[in-house]
């Protein structure tokens, strides 16, 4: 699999010829609506086995081999070139397909209303072959320990037919938002806790959930130990039924980090109790905040590095967004909110407005600016094949358990292609 960045004046026919591919294969793989109107700076995934590399000034076989994890002698043998002759600048070298890493992949599916939207059901079906877990979001815990359940529709059959494990996501969401007062009830009332666990076991048996996942947010800081004890209590009960337990953790940089999102989330305790955790390493750029990448790789790495001081890599799933944001400029706090959009929609907006896509190599994130029909300026930060590959490389470098996506329902075909290229997805 090759990632190609569209250059000024390039046609899809030229790109296909360069990689010994076809226009139809590239168009289908990237779900390109108009092959005759590519966007400069657009990242295309080329569906070939292995990849090509063009020699740059200062390159050597050893340097190139190190970059791609292949012995330089093997690289010379594959490309039938001398080990001792200098490499001509611009020489095309074939890089064979690399070994895959065994990895677990989760994706949340946010369900609301009376049925699953058609677009969400479509992306569920497309993503399921590449998922270890599918996580319907969410079972909202009520104050008596019962649940407000999502409408599952065909999600259970999609999971079953693709050998994906269902993850039961439980939240302290009340009236559409995470509730601090509800969290207090859940973590301080033993009778409510007993009812919650009884209901977990009943629902898990009914729908064949195999992992019980707590996403409890905006908890009072003084209830950190209560949360820990509740997880221990739940783990003791559900383990007898052969169920896993996992939790979602806010993106902390230290054990003493202040803030309502962070203080009740004890990384060390969750790392001991849970079978695995999901780090919510996204939303640096968010709808109400100033324009910036949603998951810049530097801060993502910092969160994971802290987590690794509290728990083993085998318990950590890196959170990853499947979306971007479109901000109207100038940014005005609490008055102008960014709208979320899929990577495919972002590319269409760039195409419709005839603007190039840029790339921030420090944040590892694509972006572009445009002016709409009313004269308002915009900036869009989103994800593409380059930014996702950078995160995949981080997962492999740090030996993490896997990746957890928020959320299905937004079109990003390149992501699933690159999962297939990089990982041997674990099926339970």
N, C-alpha and C positions, 0 to 999 in steps of 0.2 A: 504494500500500500504506500502510495506517494502523496505528499501534500505539495501542491503547486500554488504559488501566489501569482495571480493574473497581473501581467505587465501592460503598460500602455501600448495599444495597437495590436495586442494578441487576439487571435481568434480561437475558438474552441477546436477548430480543425487543426491549427498549428500545434496546440497543446496535445491533442490526441496523437498526432504524428510524432512529437518529441518523445512520448512515452510508449510508443507502439500499442496504443489503446485505440478506442473508437469514440466518435462523437456521441453515439447513442449510449455507450456504457458510462461515459462521464456525465452526460445529461441525466440519466436515470439514477445513478449513484448519488448525485448531489441535488436531485429534485429541482433542476434548473427549469424555470418556467419559459425563459426566452434565451435559447443558446446563442442567439445572434447579438445579445446585449449583455456581455459579461461586465462586472464591475472591477475597475482597477483596484488592486489590493485585496480582492476576494480570494479566500482560501478554498481551493478545490481538492477533494480527495480523489486520486486517480486509482481506479480498481485494478492494480497489477500485483503480481506476487513479487515481494521484495521491493526494492526502490533503486533509484539512480542518484549518483552524486557527481557533480562537476568539479574538477580540481581547481582550487583557488591558489593564489600566490602564497607561498610558505608551506604548502601542504607536502606531506610525505605519506608513503603507504602506512608507516607506523602511526602517524598522527590520525589519519583517516580511519584506520582500523580501530584505534582506541576510541574514537568518537562513536563508532557504531558497535563496539563490543565484538570485533572479529579479528582474529590473528592476521597480521599483515602479510604473512606468507600465503595464507589461505586466500586473502583478498587478491594477491597477485596471481595466484593459480586460477581463480575463478575468471579473472579478466584477461588472462593470458598475456601478462605484461612482465617486464624484467624487474627483478628485485633491486637492481643496482642503477638502472638508467633513471635520470630525472623525470619527473612527471610533467608532461606538457600542460600548461594552463588551459582549462576548458575541456580537458579529457573527460569523457563520460565513463564512470565506473559503475558496475552493477553491484548492489549490496543485497546479499541474500536475505530472505525472511529470517527474523530473529526468533529464538525460542520464546514461548509465551510463559507468563507468570500466572500461577493459580491464584485467583482473586474472587472475593465475594462482592456482589453488586446488589445494592438495594435502590428502589425508587418509590417515593411517596406518590400516591394518587389522591389528590384532594377531591373529595366527593361532597357535593351539596345539592340540595333540591330533591326532586322526586325521582330523578333518573340520571344515569351517567351521560354527560354530553357526548355527541358523536365523535368529536375530535379527540376527547380523552380516551374513549373506547378504542379508537383507531391507534393512537400512540401506545396504549396499553398492549395491544396485540403485537405491534411492531417491536416493542421493547422487551416483552416477556421472554423471548429466547435468550436474551443476554442478561437476565436477572436471576440472582439467587433468591431474592425476596421481593415481593410486592406488598406495599404498605398502604392500605386504605386509610385515608386521613379524614376524620378520626372518630373514635368512640369517645364521646364527651361524658366525663364522669359527672353524675348529679350529686346533690348534697345528701341523698339517702344511700349512695353507693350503687345505684342503678346507672344505666348508660343511655345516652342519646346516640343511637347507632347510625352509621352511614348507610346509604342505599348501595348495596354491593352489586346488584344486577348480575352481569355475566363475569364479574371480576374473578369469582372463585373458579369458574370453569376455564378462564384464560390462564390462571395460575396453574391449575391441574394439568391442562393439556401441554403446558410448557415446562412442567416439572419445576415450577417456582414455588417457594415457600411463602405462605401468607403470614405477614407480620401484623399483629393486632396493636394498633397505635392508640394509647389512652392518653387523654389530655385533660387539663383543668380549664378547658374553654367553656365559657358561659356567656350567653347572649352575644356570640360572635367574637369574643376576645378572651385572652388568657386572664383568669380571675385570681387575684391575690387572696381574696377572702375565701373563695372555694378551695384554693390550695391549702389554706389553714385548716379548713374543716377536714379535708382528706387526710392530712398529716397529723391531726391531733385527736381524732375520734376513732377509737378502736372498733366500735360497732360498724361504723361506715367502712373502715378498712376491711373488716371481715366480709361485709356484703360485697365490696369491690372484688375481692379475691374469689368469692363464691361465683359471682357473675362472670368473671374472667374464665373460670374453668368451664362454666356452662356454655358460653359463647364459643370458646376455643374448640370444644368437642363438636358443637353444631356445625361450624364452618371450616373445621380442620386448620385452625391457626396453629402454627408451630413455634412462633416467637412472640413474646409479650413485651411490648415496647412502650416505655413511659416517656412522654414529652411533656414535662411539667415545667412551666415557665412563670416568671414574675412571682416567685415564691418569697415569703418573708425570710430575710437572712438568718433570723434566730431559729428557723426551722430546718437548718441544714442537717442536724443530727436526726431529727424526726424523719426527714426524707430518707436518710440512710437506713434507719431502722425499719421503715415501711418496705424498702426494697429487700432487706434481709428477710422480713416476714413473708413477703410475696414469693421470693425465690425459694424459700423452704417449702411452701405449699405447691408451687407449680412444678418444681423439679420432680416431685413424686409422679407427675403426669407426663414426664419426659419433655416438658416445654423449656425453651430457652428464655432468657430474660435479657433485654437490652434497654439502653436509655439514650436520650438525646441530650447533649451537653452544650451550653453556650460557649462561644470561642474565647477562652481565658488565656492569659499570658502568665499568670502566677496564682498560687493558692490564696493569696491575700487580695486579689483584685476586687475592687469595690464596684457596687452597682446592683440594681435589682435583678438584672439578668443573671448575674454571676455568683453571688455569695452563697446561695443555697445549693449550688452544684459543686460537690466535693469530688474532684477527679480521682483522688487516691481511693476513696471509698467505693465509687462506682466501678473503678478498675478492678477492685477485688471481688465485688458482688456480682456484677453483670457478666454475661458471657461475652458481650462486646458493647461498645458505645459508638454513637454517631456524633462526631464533632460538627457543629453547625458553622462550618467555615465558609460563610457567604454573608451577603448583606452589609458589606462595608459601604458599597453604593446601594442605597435603598430609596423607596419611592418618596419619602419625606426628607431625605437628606441631600446634600450637595452632590453634583455630578462626579462620579469616580467609578472605577471598575467594581463590579459586584464581588469578585473574589480575587483580588490581586495576590500574586503568588508569594510575595514576601511576607505579608501578614499571615497567610495560610500556613506557610512553613513555620513561622514563629509559634502559632498555636499548637501545631502538631509536635514541635520540638519540646514545648512545655509538657504536653500530654505524655510524651515518652519518658519524662522523669517521674511520672506517677503510675504508669501502667505499661504493660508490654505492647509492642507494635501489633502483635497478633490479636489484640482486642480493639484496635482503632480502625474505624471507618471514616475516611475523610468526606466531609460534606461538599457537594458540588451543585451549583445552580445550572439549570437548563434554560435560562432566560437572560435577558438584559433589560435595560431601562432606557427610555427616551425622555430626556429632560428639556423642557422649554426654558430658554434663557431670557433674561438673567434669572438665576435661581433666587427664589424668594422664600425664606423659611416659613413654614406653616400656611403658605398661600398658594404656592405652586408645587404640585406633586408630579413626579415622573410616572409614566405609564409603562407597565411591563410589556415585553414583546418577545417573541421567539427569535432565535438566530436567523431562521429563514425569512421572517418578516423584516428583520433589520436589513438584510441584504436587499430585499425588494425596495425598501425605502431609499437606500443608497442608489439603487438603479433608477427608480422613478425620479430622483432629484439630480441624477448625473453627477454624483460626488464620489470621490475615491474613498476607500477604506484604509485607514492608517493602523499602525500597530505600535503599542507601547511595550518595548522589549524589557523594561524594568518590571512592570506589572504583569507582563505576559497577557495582554488583553487588547482586542481590536476596538476601534472607535471611529466615528466620523461626525462631521458637522453638516447641517443642511438648513435651508430656509424654507418654511412652508408657504402655502398659497396666500396666507394672511400677512406674510412678511415677518413672522416670528422666527427667531433663530433657535436651533436645537442642537444638542449633542447626544449621541447614542453610544453607550458602552454595552457590549454584548460578548458572546463566546463564539469561537470558531475552531477549526481543526487544530490550529497552532496552540491556542490557549488550553484546549483540552489535553493535547499531547503533553504539554508542559506539566499539567497536573498528574497525568498518568506516569510520567517520568518520576515525579516526586513520590508517588505511591510506591513505585518499584524501588527507588533509591532508599527509602526509609523502611521498606519491608512491611507495609501496613496490611491489615486484614482485607481492606477493600475500599469501596466508594459508595456513598449514599447520595442519591439525587433528589433535590427539590426542584421541580416536581414534574410528573408526566402531564401531557396535554399540550405541550408546546413543541413544535416541529424542529428537530435538530438531527437529521439523518446521519450526518458525519460522525456524531458522537458514538452511535451504535456500531458503525463500521470500524471505528478506531478501537472500540472495546474488543471486537472480534480479532483485530490485528495484534493487540497487545496482550490480551489475557485469555487464559483458559478459565472460563467462569465456572465456579463451584455450583453444583446443583445438589441440594440436600434431599 
